[in-house]
Amino acid sequence: MNTSDHSTSYRKVLLFAQHGWGKTTQMSHYQKAYGPGFIISGESGLSSIRSAGIDYLPFTSWSGETNPDEEKYSFVDIFKWVRSKGFKAKGYKWIGVDSLTELSDHAIA
């Protein structure tokens, strides 16, 4: 690896605040600024960004059972898909995790 490589130009952001401060809403601004994105969601609601039309999958466990018919996905299975050629073909410009609090609770469990 070398610092002149394009990978060092990627932006990485961590938003930390109490509920209701607009962390999830920021993802609609990412979509406007950078293009299509994908959300890995552990939250029960994304209503604040409903009109943004952002693709997402909800995780209900760290590495438990995945059943798309029941909209049940594990974080590990979603992450594996994110690394696939099929995901790359979608052309997403950014990925958001909402929320790290929910993710850490599942990881600890």
ROSE-4610 file (N, C-alpha, C; in Angstrom, 1 decimal, always signed):
// ROSE-4610
residu = [M/M/M/N/N/N/T/T/T/S/S/S/D/D/D/H/H/H/S/S/S/T/T/T/S/S/S/Y/Y/Y/R/R/R/K/K/K/V/V/V/L/L/L/L/L/L/F/F/F/A/A/A/Q/Q/Q/H/H/H/G/G/G/W/W/W/G/G/G/K/K/K/T/T/T/T/T/T/Q/Q/Q/M/M/M/S/S/S/H/H/H/Y/Y/Y/Q/Q/Q/K/K/K/A/A/A/Y/Y/Y/G/G/G/P/P/P/G/G/G/F/F/F/I/I/I/I/I/I/S/S/S/G/G/G/E/E/E/S/S/S/G/G/G/L/L/L/S/S/S/S/S/S/I/I/I/R/R/R/S/S/S/A/A/A/G/G/G/I/I/I/D/D/D/Y/Y/Y/L/L/L/P/P/P/F/F/F/T/T/T/S/S/S/W/W/W/S/S/S/G/G/G/E/E/E/T/T/T/N/N/N/P/P/P/D/D/D/E/E/E/E/E/E/K/K/K/Y/Y/Y/S/S/S/F/F/F/V/V/V/D/D/D/I/I/I/F/F/F/K/K/K/W/W/W/V/V/V/R/R/R/S/S/S/K/K/K/G/G/G/F/F/F/K/K/K/A/A/A/K/K/K/G/G/G/Y/Y/Y/K/K/K/W/W/W/I/I/I/G/G/G/V/V/V/D/D/D/S/S/S/L/L/L/T/T/T/E/E/E/L/L/L/S/S/S/D/D/D/H/H/H/A/A/A/I/I/I/A/A/A]
num = [1/1/1/2/2/2/3/3/3/4/4/4/5/5/5/6/6/6/7/7/7/8/8/8/9/9/9/10/10/10/11/11/11/12/12/12/13/13/13/14/14/14/15/15/15/16/16/16/17/17/17/18/18/18/19/19/19/20/20/20/21/21/21/22/22/22/23/23/23/24/24/24/25/25/25/26/26/26/27/27/27/28/28/28/29/29/29/30/30/30/31/31/31/32/32/32/33/33/33/34/34/34/35/35/35/36/36/36/37/37/37/38/38/38/39/39/39/40/40/40/41/41/41/42/42/42/43/43/43/44/44/44/45/45/45/46/46/46/47/47/47/48/48/48/49/49/49/50/50/50/51/51/51/52/52/52/53/53/53/54/54/54/55/55/55/56/56/56/57/57/57/58/58/58/59/59/59/60/60/60/61/61/61/62/62/62/63/63/63/64/64/64/65/65/65/66/66/66/67/67/67/68/68/68/69/69/69/70/70/70/71/71/71/72/72/72/73/73/73/74/74/74/75/75/75/76/76/76/77/77/77/78/78/78/79/79/79/80/80/80/81/81/81/82/82/82/83/83/83/84/84/84/85/85/85/86/86/86/87/87/87/88/88/88/89/89/89/90/90/90/91/91/91/92/92/92/93/93/93/94/94/94/95/95/95/96/96/96/97/97/97/98/98/98/99/99/99/100/100/100/101/101/101/102/102/102/103/103/103/104/104/104/105/105/105/106/106/106/107/107/107/108/108/108/109/109/109]
x = [+0.8/+0.0/+0.9/+0.3/+1.1/+0.1/+0.5/-0.4/-0.9/-0.2/-0.7/-1.8/-2.1/-3.2/-4.5/-5.4/-6.8/-7.5/-7.2/-7.9/-7.7/-6.7/-6.5/-7.4/-8.0/-8.9/-10.3/-10.7/-12.0/-12.3/-13.5/-13.9/-14.6/-14.2/-14.8/-15.4/-16.6/-17.2/-17.9/-17.7/-18.4/-19.2/-20.6/-21.4/-21.9/-21.7/-22.0/-22.8/-24.0/-24.9/-26.0/-26.8/-28.0/-29.0/-30.1/-31.1/-31.8/-32.3/-33.0/-32.1/-30.8/-29.9/-29.7/-30.2/-30.1/-29.1/-28.6/-27.5/-28.0/-29.2/-29.8/-30.1/-30.6/-31.0/-29.8/-28.6/-27.4/-27.2/-27.7/-27.5/-28.2/-29.3/-30.0/-29.1/-28.3/-27.4/-26.2/-25.8/-24.7/-25.2/-26.4/-26.9/-27.0/-27.3/-27.4/-25.9/-25.0/-23.6/-22.8/-23.0/-22.0/-22.7/-24.0/-24.7/-25.3/-25.7/-26.4/-25.6/-26.3/-25.7/-26.5/-26.0/-26.6/-26.5/-27.6/-27.6/-27.7/-26.8/-26.9/-27.6/-28.9/-29.7/-30.0/-29.7/-30.1/-31.2/-31.6/-32.6/-34.0/-35.0/-36.3/-37.0/-36.5/-37.1/-36.2/-36.5/-35.7/-36.7/-37.7/-38.8/-38.2/-37.2/-36.7/-36.1/-35.7/-35.1/-35.9/-37.2/-38.0/-38.1/-38.2/-38.3/-37.0/-35.9/-34.6/-34.4/-35.1/-35.0/-33.7/-33.2/-31.9/-32.1/-31.3/-31.4/-30.9/-31.4/-31.0/-31.4/-30.7/-31.1/-31.0/-31.9/-31.9/-31.2/-30.3/-29.8/-30.5/-30.7/-31.4/-30.5/-29.3/-28.3/-26.9/-25.9/-24.5/-24.2/-24.5/-24.2/-25.2/-26.4/-27.5/-28.1/-29.2/-29.9/-30.4/-30.2/-30.7/-31.8/-32.9/-34.1/-34.8/-34.4/-35.0/-36.5/-37.1/-38.6/-39.2/-38.5/-38.9/-38.2/-37.5/-36.7/-35.8/-35.1/-34.2/-32.8/-31.9/-30.5/-29.6/-28.4/-27.4/-26.4/-25.7/-24.8/-23.7/-23.2/-22.1/-22.5/-23.8/-24.2/-24.3/-24.8/-24.9/-23.5/-22.6/-21.2/-20.6/-20.9/-20.4/-20.9/-22.2/-22.8/-22.1/-21.8/-21.2/-19.9/-19.2/-17.9/-18.0/-19.3/-19.5/-19.4/-19.3/-19.3/-20.7/-21.7/-23.1/-23.3/-22.8/-22.9/-22.1/-20.9/-20.1/-20.8/-21.5/-22.2/-23.3/-23.8/-24.8/-24.3/-23.0/-22.5/-22.7/-22.9/-23.0/-21.7/-21.9/-20.8/-20.5/-21.4/-21.1/-22.0/-21.5/-22.2/-22.4/-23.6/-23.9/-24.3/-23.9/-24.3/-25.1/-26.4/-27.3/-27.9/-27.5/-26.5/-25.5/-24.3/-23.2/-23.6/-24.5/-25.0/-25.7/-26.6/-27.3/-26.4/-25.4/-24.5/-23.6/-23.2/-22.3/-23.1/-24.4/-25.2/-25.4/-25.5/-25.6/-24.3/-23.2/-21.9/-21.6/-21.9/-21.7/-22.5/-23.8/-24.7/-24.2]
y = [-1.2/+0.0/+1.2/+2.3/+3.5/+4.7/+5.7/+6.9/+7.6/+7.4/+8.0/+7.2/+6.1/+5.2/+5.9/+5.7/+6.3/+6.0/+4.9/+4.5/+5.4/+6.2/+7.2/+8.4/+8.5/+9.7/+9.4/+8.2/+7.9/+8.6/+9.1/+9.8/+8.8/+8.9/+8.0/+8.9/+8.7/+9.6/+8.7/+9.1/+8.5/+9.6/+9.5/+10.4/+9.9/+10.7/+10.2/+11.3/+11.0/+12.0/+11.3/+12.0/+11.4/+11.2/+10.4/+10.2/+11.5/+11.6/+12.8/+13.9/+13.7/+14.8/+14.8/+13.8/+13.8/+13.0/+12.0/+11.1/+10.3/+9.7/+9.0/+9.9/+11.1/+12.1/+12.5/+12.4/+12.8/+11.9/+10.6/+9.7/+10.2/+10.9/+11.5/+12.6/+13.3/+14.3/+13.6/+12.5/+11.7/+11.3/+10.9/+10.4/+11.6/+12.8/+14.0/+14.4/+14.3/+14.7/+13.7/+12.4/+11.4/+10.4/+10.3/+9.4/+8.3/+7.2/+6.1/+5.5/+5.2/+4.5/+3.3/+2.7/+1.5/+1.6/+1.3/+1.3/-0.1/-0.4/-1.6/-1.2/-1.6/-0.9/-1.9/-1.4/-2.2/-1.4/-0.3/+0.5/+0.0/+0.3/-0.2/+0.8/+1.9/+2.8/+3.7/+3.9/+4.8/+5.9/+6.1/+7.0/+8.4/+8.9/+10.2/+10.4/+9.3/+9.4/+8.6/+8.3/+7.5/+8.1/+9.4/+10.0/+10.0/+9.6/+9.6/+8.4/+7.4/+6.2/+5.5/+5.3/+4.7/+3.2/+2.3/+0.9/+0.5/-0.5/-0.9/-2.4/-3.0/-4.3/-4.1/-4.7/-4.6/-5.9/-5.7/-6.8/-7.1/-8.3/-8.7/-9.5/-9.8/-10.5/-10.2/-10.6/-10.5/-11.6/-12.8/-13.9/-15.0/-14.7/-15.7/-16.0/-16.6/-17.1/-15.9/-16.2/-15.2/-15.9/-15.2/-15.7/-14.5/-14.3/-13.1/-13.1/-14.3/-14.3/-13.6/-13.6/-13.0/-11.7/-11.2/-10.0/-10.1/-11.2/-11.5/-11.7/-10.8/-10.9/-10.7/-11.4/-11.2/-10.1/-9.4/-8.4/-9.1/-10.3/-11.0/-11.4/-11.8/-12.2/-11.0/-9.9/-8.6/-8.2/-8.3/-7.9/-8.7/-10.0/-10.9/-10.5/-10.1/-9.7/-8.4/-7.5/-6.2/-6.5/-7.5/-7.9/-8.6/-8.9/-9.7/-8.8/-9.5/-8.9/-8.3/-9.0/-8.5/-7.1/-7.0/-5.7/-4.6/-4.9/-4.0/-3.5/-4.4/-4.1/-3.1/-3.0/-2.0/-0.6/-0.3/+1.0/+1.9/+1.4/+2.3/+3.1/+4.3/+5.2/+5.3/+4.9/+4.9/+3.9/+3.5/+2.6/+3.2/+3.1/+3.6/+2.5/+2.5/+1.5/+2.3/+1.9/+2.6/+1.6/+1.4/+2.1/+1.2/+1.9/+1.1/+0.6/+1.3/+0.9/-0.4/-0.5/-1.8/-2.9/-2.5/-3.5/-4.1/-3.2/-3.6/-4.5/-4.2/-5.0/-6.5/-6.6/-7.9/-8.6/-7.9/-8.5/-9.1/-8.3/-8.8/-10.0/-10.0/-11.1/-12.4]
z = [+0.0/+0.0/+0.0/-0.6/-0.6/-0.4/+0.2/+0.5/-0.7/-1.8/-3.1/-3.8/-3.2/-3.7/-3.5/-4.4/-4.3/-3.0/-2.4/-1.2/-0.1/-0.1/+1.0/+0.9/-0.2/-0.4/+0.0/+0.4/+0.9/+2.2/+2.3/+3.6/+4.5/+5.7/+6.8/+7.8/+8.3/+9.2/+10.3/+11.6/+12.7/+13.3/+13.4/+14.0/+15.3/+16.4/+17.7/+18.4/+18.8/+19.5/+20.1/+21.0/+21.6/+20.5/+20.8/+19.9/+19.5/+18.3/+17.9/+17.4/+17.3/+16.8/+15.3/+14.6/+13.1/+12.5/+13.3/+12.7/+11.5/+11.6/+10.5/+9.3/+9.7/+8.6/+7.8/+8.4/+7.6/+6.4/+6.5/+5.4/+4.1/+4.3/+3.1/+2.4/+3.3/+2.8/+2.1/+2.6/+1.9/+0.5/+0.4/-0.9/-1.9/-1.4/-2.3/-2.7/-1.8/-2.1/-2.8/-2.5/-3.1/-4.0/-4.1/-4.9/-4.1/-4.8/-4.1/-3.0/-1.9/-0.7/-0.3/+0.7/+1.3/+2.8/+3.5/+5.0/+5.6/+6.5/+7.3/+8.6/+8.8/+9.8/+11.0/+12.2/+13.4/+14.1/+13.6/+14.2/+13.7/+14.5/+14.1/+13.2/+12.9/+12.0/+11.3/+10.0/+9.2/+8.6/+9.3/+8.8/+8.5/+9.2/+9.0/+7.6/+6.9/+5.6/+4.6/+4.9/+4.0/+2.6/+2.4/+1.1/+0.3/+1.0/+0.3/-0.7/-0.5/-1.3/-1.3/-0.1/+0.1/+0.4/-0.3/-0.1/+1.3/+1.9/+3.2/+3.5/+4.4/+5.0/+6.5/+7.2/+8.7/+9.2/+10.2/+10.9/+12.2/+12.5/+13.8/+14.7/+14.3/+15.1/+14.6/+15.3/+14.9/+13.8/+14.2/+13.2/+13.2/+13.6/+13.8/+12.4/+12.5/+11.3/+10.4/+9.1/+8.1/+7.4/+7.2/+6.5/+5.8/+4.5/+3.8/+3.7/+3.8/+3.7/+5.0/+6.1/+7.3/+7.6/+6.6/+6.7/+7.9/+8.0/+9.2/+8.6/+8.9/+8.4/+9.6/+9.5/+10.5/+9.9/+10.8/+10.4/+9.6/+10.0/+9.3/+7.9/+7.7/+6.4/+5.5/+6.0/+5.2/+4.9/+5.8/+5.5/+4.4/+4.5/+3.4/+2.0/+2.0/+0.7/+0.3/+1.2/+0.9/+0.2/+0.5/-0.1/-1.5/-1.9/-3.1/-4.4/-5.5/-6.8/-7.1/-6.6/-6.8/-6.1/-4.9/-4.2/-5.0/-5.4/-6.1/-7.4/-8.0/-9.3/-9.1/-7.8/-7.5/-7.6/-7.5/-7.7/-6.5/-5.3/-4.1/-3.9/-3.5/-3.2/-1.7/-0.9/+0.6/+1.3/+2.5/+3.3/+4.7/+5.2/+6.6/+7.5/+8.7/+9.7/+10.7/+10.9/+11.8/+12.8/+13.9/+14.7/+15.2/+15.6/+16.2/+17.6/+18.3/+19.6/+19.4/+18.5/+18.3/+17.8/+17.0/+16.5/+17.6/+18.5/+19.6/+20.6/+20.8/+21.7/+21.1/+19.8/+19.1/+19.2/+19.0/+19.1/+20.5/+21.5/+22.9/+23.2/+22.7/+23.0/+22.3]
